Amino acid sequence: MSKQTAFIPQRQFHVLVNDANGEHNITVLPSNEGNFRVIKQGEILGEVACTPQNKIVCYKGRFKKAVMDQLEKHILHYYSYAF
């Protein structure tokens, strides 16, 4: 049986990311395990995890490199203020 990750809606944050199609406002839900669920207008785009080396890796869904770089910047910024 796979382990479910509990995401914390009270600690969600919103970021603006750019890609070839324009700017997108997305919501990022953190978990206590260092995972983040990425949502755009109620649709789950994927989930990413923060490694001990402060790199972001996608383990559910697919993101373009430019979007992953922006997510990494925002998530590391979140960590610097949240903890």
C-alpha atoms as a printed R data frame, in Angstrom:
   type eleno elety resid chain resno      x      y       z
1  ATOM     1    CA   MET     A     1  0.000  0.000   0.000
2  ATOM     2    CA   SER     A     2  1.469  3.367  -0.987
3  ATOM     3    CA   LYS     A     3  1.911  6.114   1.555
4  ATOM     4    CA   GLN     A     4 -0.316  9.175   1.099
5  ATOM     5    CA   THR     A     5  1.220 12.608   1.482
6  ATOM     6    CA   ALA     A     6 -0.783 15.131   3.483
7  ATOM     7    CA   PHE     A     7 -0.684 18.595   1.949
8  ATOM     8    CA   ILE     A     8 -1.384 21.603   4.153
9  ATOM     9    CA   PRO     A     9 -3.878 24.053   2.586
10 ATOM    10    CA   GLN     A    10 -3.293 26.588   5.376
11 ATOM    11    CA   ARG     A    11  0.324 27.023   4.215
12 ATOM    12    CA   GLN     A    12 -0.387 27.314   0.504
13 ATOM    13    CA   PHE     A    13  1.192 30.090  -1.502
14 ATOM    14    CA   HIS     A    14  0.589 31.507  -4.953
15 ATOM    15    CA   VAL     A    15  3.184 32.234  -7.617
16 ATOM    16    CA   LEU     A    16  3.211 33.687 -11.092
17 ATOM    17    CA   VAL     A    17  5.166 31.643 -13.644
18 ATOM    18    CA   ASN     A    18  5.957 32.459 -17.261
19 ATOM    19    CA   ASP     A    19  6.144 30.099 -20.187
20 ATOM    20    CA   ALA     A    20  5.742 30.320 -23.964
21 ATOM    21    CA   ASN     A    21  1.954 30.657 -23.604
22 ATOM    22    CA   GLY     A    22  2.108 33.609 -21.181
23 ATOM    23    CA   GLU     A    23  1.877 34.101 -17.438
24 ATOM    24    CA   HIS     A    24  0.068 31.638 -15.190
25 ATOM    25    CA   ASN     A    25 -1.012 32.060 -11.576
26 ATOM    26    CA   ILE     A    26 -0.512 28.755  -9.786
27 ATOM    27    CA   THR     A    27 -1.056 27.554  -6.249
28 ATOM    28    CA   VAL     A    28  1.564 25.520  -4.414
29 ATOM    29    CA   LEU     A    29  0.519 23.323  -1.473
30 ATOM    30    CA   PRO     A    30  3.396 22.221   0.778
31 ATOM    31    CA   SER     A    31  3.578 19.094   2.896
32 ATOM    32    CA   ASN     A    32  5.626 18.359   5.992
33 ATOM    33    CA   GLU     A    33  7.739 15.862   4.015
34 ATOM    34    CA   GLY     A    34  9.109 18.465   1.578
35 ATOM    35    CA   ASN     A    35  6.710 17.681  -1.253
36 ATOM    36    CA   PHE     A    36  4.684 20.311  -3.086
37 ATOM    37    CA   ARG     A    37  1.479 19.922  -5.079
38 ATOM    38    CA   VAL     A    38  1.189 22.360  -7.994
39 ATOM    39    CA   ILE     A    39 -2.349 23.448  -8.925
40 ATOM    40    CA   LYS     A    40 -3.680 25.761 -11.631
41 ATOM    41    CA   GLN     A    41 -7.325 26.813 -11.421
42 ATOM    42    CA   GLY     A    42 -8.326 23.725  -9.445
43 ATOM    43    CA   GLU     A    43 -6.486 21.272 -11.714
44 ATOM    44    CA   ILE     A    44 -3.518 19.390 -10.261
45 ATOM    45    CA   LEU     A    45 -0.600 19.869 -12.640
46 ATOM    46    CA   GLY     A    46  1.828 17.696 -10.724
47 ATOM    47    CA   GLU     A    47  3.891 17.244  -7.610
48 ATOM    48    CA   VAL     A    48  7.482 18.156  -6.929
49 ATOM    49    CA   ALA     A    49  9.888 17.380  -4.117
50 ATOM    50    CA   CYS     A    50 12.772 19.330  -2.657
51 ATOM    51    CA   THR     A    51 16.004 17.322  -2.374
52 ATOM    52    CA   PRO     A    52 18.548 17.823   0.434
53 ATOM    53    CA   GLN     A    53 20.718 19.659  -2.137
54 ATOM    54    CA   ASN     A    54 17.930 22.268  -2.546
55 ATOM    55    CA   LYS     A    55 16.967 21.083  -6.016
56 ATOM    56    CA   ILE     A    56 13.405 20.511  -7.149
57 ATOM    57    CA   VAL     A    57 12.517 17.222  -8.843
58 ATOM    58    CA   CYS     A    58  9.173 16.381 -10.397
59 ATOM    59    CA   TYR     A    59  7.755 12.989  -9.490
60 ATOM    60    CA   LYS     A    60  4.164 13.373 -10.737
61 ATOM    61    CA   GLY     A    61  3.255 15.279 -13.866
62 ATOM    62    CA   ARG     A    62  5.481 16.999 -16.409
63 ATOM    63    CA   PHE     A    63  6.813 20.533 -16.318
64 ATOM    64    CA   LYS     A    64  8.966 22.402 -18.798
65 ATOM    65    CA   LYS     A    65 12.466 23.292 -17.620
66 ATOM    66    CA   ALA     A    66 11.670 27.023 -17.498
67 ATOM    67    CA   VAL     A    67  8.661 26.377 -15.247
68 ATOM    68    CA   MET     A    68 10.684 24.014 -13.011
69 ATOM    69    CA   ASP     A    69 13.390 26.670 -12.618
70 ATOM    70    CA   GLN     A    70 10.794 29.237 -11.574
71 ATOM    71    CA   LEU     A    71  9.124 26.799  -9.180
72 ATOM    72    CA   GLU     A    72 12.500 25.994  -7.649
73 ATOM    73    CA   LYS     A    73 13.174 29.694  -7.052
74 ATOM    74    CA   HIS     A    74  9.761 30.259  -5.449
75 ATOM    75    CA   ILE     A    75  9.892 27.122  -3.294
76 ATOM    76    CA   LEU     A    76 13.385 27.922  -2.002
77 ATOM    77    CA   HIS     A    77 12.161 31.447  -1.255
78 ATOM    78    CA   TYR     A    78  9.224 29.903   0.641
79 ATOM    79    CA   TYR     A    79 11.626 27.731   2.675
80 ATOM    80    CA   SER     A    80 13.796 30.722   3.571
81 ATOM    81    CA   TYR     A    81 10.820 32.494   5.182
82 ATOM    82    CA   ALA     A    82  8.734 29.587   6.470
83 ATOM    83    CA   PHE     A    83 11.367 27.775   8.507
